[in-house]
Amino acid sequence: MARKNDAFYFDGFKRSADCACQAAHLLSDVMHDYNPERLRERMDAMHAIEQSADEVRHQMMDELVTAFITPFDREDIARLSHVLDDVTDSIEGVLDRMYYDNVTVMRDDALHMADMVVRACERIALLVAELPQFKRSKTLRGLVFDINTIETDADHVFIEAMRTLHTTCDDPMQMFAWHDVYRNLEQCADDCEHVADTVDSIVMKNS
C-alpha cells in the first residue's frame, strides 16, 4: 500500500497519463474527421492539453526538490515524469506538422497509426494506475507487454505507409509533408514504449 505522502507522485503520474490520453483522442478525432480549415483551432485545444501536462510535471519536480521521502528513487520519479510528458509533446507535434506542412487530405494508414497511439495511451493510463500497488499487481507486466506490442506493430505500419507513400504519391510537397507526419506518429508510439520500459525498470529495481 502506498504511503499517504507518496500519493502526490502517483496522482501526478495519473494526471500526466490522462493528459496523454486526452491528446491522443483529440488527435484521432481531428484525423478521422479531417478538416484543414479547422487545424488552427484544434491546435489551440491541443496546446492547452500540453500546457496542463507541463504544469503537472513542473509541480512534481518542484515537490521532488524538497521531498524527504519518495516512493522510489528521485531519478526514477523524474525520468517517469519526463517520459510521460514526452508522449503529450509528441502527439501535439503531429498536429503541428499537419498544419505547417499543409496536409490537405487524410491517409488511411495514418488513421491506423493514430488509433494505435490512442490504444497505447489508454494502456499507459492503466499502467500508471497500477504503480501504487506494483508489488501485488496482476496486470502491470501484461500492460507493459501490450504497449511494447503496439509499438512493434506501429513500426510495421510505418514501414508499409512510407513504402506506399513513396510509390504512389505524385505530389512532392505532400510526400514531404507525410514523410514528416508519419515519422512523428511513429515517435508517439516510441514514446509510449519508453513509458512502459521506464515503469518496468522501476518495478524491477524495487521488487
Phi, psi and omega per residue, in radians:
M1 nan 2.326 -3.138
A2 -1.196 2.447 3.031
R3 -1.167 2.717 -3.079
K4 -1.034 -0.670 -3.107
N5 -1.369 -0.104 3.017
D6 -1.431 -0.348 -2.994
A7 -1.036 -0.552 -3.135
F8 -0.996 -0.793 -3.093
Y9 -1.235 -0.782 3.139
F10 -1.119 -0.632 3.070
D11 -1.160 -0.665 3.104
G12 -1.112 -0.735 3.085
F13 -1.076 -0.723 3.137
K14 -1.111 -0.772 3.129
R15 -1.113 -0.665 3.091
S16 -1.118 -0.753 3.112
A17 -1.134 -0.649 3.097
D18 -1.098 -0.691 3.089
C19 -1.084 -0.742 3.113
A20 -1.076 -0.726 3.107
C21 -1.111 -0.773 3.106
Q22 -1.036 -0.770 -3.137
A23 -1.123 -0.742 -3.133
A24 -1.120 -0.744 3.126
H25 -1.171 -0.667 3.100
L26 -1.123 -0.776 3.106
L27 -1.034 -0.796 3.132
S28 -1.072 -0.761 3.125
D29 -1.055 -0.788 3.133
V30 -1.051 -0.768 -3.049
M31 -1.292 -0.632 -3.124
H32 -1.305 -0.418 3.090
D33 -2.165 1.074 -2.888
Y34 -1.284 2.219 3.098
N35 -2.473 1.772 -3.095
P36 -0.972 -0.481 -3.108
E37 -1.217 -0.348 -3.109
R38 -1.762 0.041 -3.042
L39 -1.057 -0.726 -3.112
R40 -1.052 -0.745 3.105
E41 -1.107 -0.769 -3.112
R42 -1.231 -0.518 3.064
M43 -1.106 -0.655 3.107
D44 -1.099 -0.734 3.107
A45 -1.128 -0.714 3.124
M46 -1.142 -0.706 -3.118
H47 -1.138 -0.585 3.089
A48 -1.098 -0.686 3.085
I49 -1.141 -0.760 -3.130
E50 -1.095 -0.676 3.104
Q51 -1.156 -0.653 3.070
S52 -1.093 -0.723 3.105
A53 -1.110 -0.726 3.102
D54 -1.081 -0.711 -3.128
E55 -1.112 -0.705 3.087
V56 -1.059 -0.801 -3.122
R57 -1.110 -0.757 3.136
H58 -1.076 -0.721 3.114
Q59 -1.083 -0.717 3.137
M60 -1.170 -0.701 3.136
M61 -1.187 -0.671 3.094
D62 -1.077 -0.749 3.131
E63 -1.173 -0.653 -3.075
L64 -1.131 -0.550 -3.115
V65 -1.065 -0.652 -3.030
T66 -1.875 -0.082 -3.067
A67 -1.153 2.412 3.105
F68 -1.557 -0.721 3.133
I69 -2.166 2.359 3.119
T70 -2.250 2.711 -3.082
P71 -1.157 -0.471 2.991
F72 -2.708 -3.059 -2.994
D73 -0.911 2.455 3.122
R74 -0.992 -0.717 -3.124
E75 -1.086 -0.629 3.137
D76 -1.251 -0.663 3.082
I77 -1.101 -0.795 3.132
A78 -1.098 -0.722 -3.130
R79 -1.130 -0.809 -3.133
L80 -1.131 -0.712 3.087
S81 -1.045 -0.703 -3.121
H82 -1.168 -0.825 -3.064
V83 -1.237 -0.532 3.035
L84 -1.126 -0.744 3.118
D85 -1.138 -0.591 3.112
D86 -1.022 -0.633 -3.118
V87 -1.066 -0.863 3.134
T88 -1.105 -0.717 3.117
D89 -1.039 -0.771 -3.103
S90 -1.171 -0.660 3.113
I91 -1.130 -0.758 3.069
E92 -1.042 -0.652 -3.137
G93 -1.061 -0.595 3.095
V94 -1.083 -0.825 -3.129
L95 -1.115 -0.723 3.106
D96 -1.029 -0.745 -3.084
R97 -1.232 -0.606 3.054
M98 -1.085 -0.576 -3.141
Y99 -1.302 -0.990 -3.021
Y100 -1.417 -0.255 2.985
D101 -1.561 -0.035 3.054
N102 1.043 0.926 3.023
V103 -1.190 2.208 -3.045
T104 -1.862 -0.483 -3.098
V105 -2.370 2.367 -3.129
M106 -1.363 2.670 3.137
R107 -2.050 2.487 -3.028
D108 -1.089 -0.695 -3.105
D109 -1.202 -0.476 3.050
A110 -1.185 -0.657 3.071
L111 -1.088 -0.707 3.108
H112 -1.056 -0.786 3.138
M113 -1.144 -0.702 3.118
A114 -1.086 -0.710 3.107
D115 -1.131 -0.591 3.093
M116 -1.178 -0.655 3.088
V117 -1.123 -0.696 3.083
V118 -1.038 -0.825 -3.119
R119 -1.091 -0.709 3.133
A120 -1.131 -0.717 -3.140
C121 -1.179 -0.657 3.097
E122 -1.106 -0.632 3.098
R123 -1.278 -0.575 3.041
I124 -1.061 -0.745 3.114
A125 -1.041 -0.736 3.088
L126 -1.173 -0.646 -3.112
L127 -1.111 -0.871 -3.104
V128 -1.219 -0.431 3.070
A129 -1.167 -0.401 3.123
E130 -1.481 -0.226 -3.031
L131 -1.017 -0.749 -3.103
P132 -1.028 -0.449 3.132
Q133 -2.126 0.676 -2.994
F134 -1.072 -0.495 -3.115
K135 -1.231 -0.396 -3.121
R136 -1.952 -0.038 -3.046
S137 -1.142 2.380 3.086
K138 -1.731 -0.070 -3.062
T139 -2.070 -0.236 -2.991
L140 -1.047 -0.870 -3.101
R141 -1.125 -0.611 3.082
G142 -1.124 -0.642 3.109
L143 -1.187 -0.693 3.054
V144 -1.018 -0.808 3.134
F145 -1.079 -0.755 3.133
D146 -1.021 -0.784 -3.118
I147 -1.160 -0.718 3.091
N148 -1.084 -0.666 3.130
T149 -1.168 -0.739 3.106
I150 -1.046 -0.730 3.138
E151 -1.109 -0.731 3.108
T152 -1.101 -0.775 3.108
D153 -1.102 -0.678 3.118
A154 -1.108 -0.632 3.073
D155 -1.052 -0.741 3.141
H156 -1.146 -0.742 3.112
V157 -1.104 -0.724 3.115
F158 -1.012 -0.821 -3.118
I159 -1.058 -0.810 -3.135
E160 -1.203 -0.617 3.108
A161 -1.125 -0.741 3.129
M162 -1.167 -0.676 3.093
R163 -1.075 -0.824 3.127
T164 -1.092 -0.739 3.128
L165 -1.010 -0.836 -3.048
H166 -1.337 -0.253 -3.141
T167 -1.834 -0.170 -3.072
T168 -2.206 -0.324 -3.058
C169 -1.510 2.182 -3.116
D170 -1.714 -0.153 -3.103
D171 -1.716 1.929 -3.076
P172 -1.080 -0.560 -3.141
M173 -1.230 -0.720 3.085
Q174 -1.219 -0.565 3.062
M175 -1.093 -0.779 3.096
F176 -1.072 -0.788 -3.107
A177 -1.054 -0.824 -3.083
W178 -1.263 -0.530 3.032
H179 -0.992 -0.780 3.129
D180 -1.144 -0.813 -3.095
V181 -1.143 -0.796 3.139
Y182 -1.041 -0.763 -3.139
R183 -1.081 -0.637 -3.140
N184 -1.327 -0.561 3.006
L185 -1.124 -0.705 3.083
E186 -1.095 -0.675 3.124
Q187 -1.089 -0.639 3.079
C188 -1.014 -0.816 3.130
A189 -1.127 -0.703 3.093
D190 -1.056 -0.749 -3.116
D191 -1.161 -0.608 3.046
C192 -1.099 -0.719 3.104
E193 -1.123 -0.646 3.106
H194 -1.046 -0.662 3.077
V195 -1.088 -0.856 -3.120
A196 -1.044 -0.763 -3.120
D197 -1.184 -0.614 3.105
T198 -1.162 -0.787 3.086
V199 -1.068 -0.764 -3.141
D200 -1.040 -0.741 3.136
S201 -1.125 -0.742 3.117
I202 -1.080 -0.758 -3.138
V203 -1.104 -0.757 -3.138
M204 -1.094 -0.688 -3.122
K205 -1.222 -0.472 -3.007
N206 -1.941 0.182 3.141
S207 -1.687 nan nan
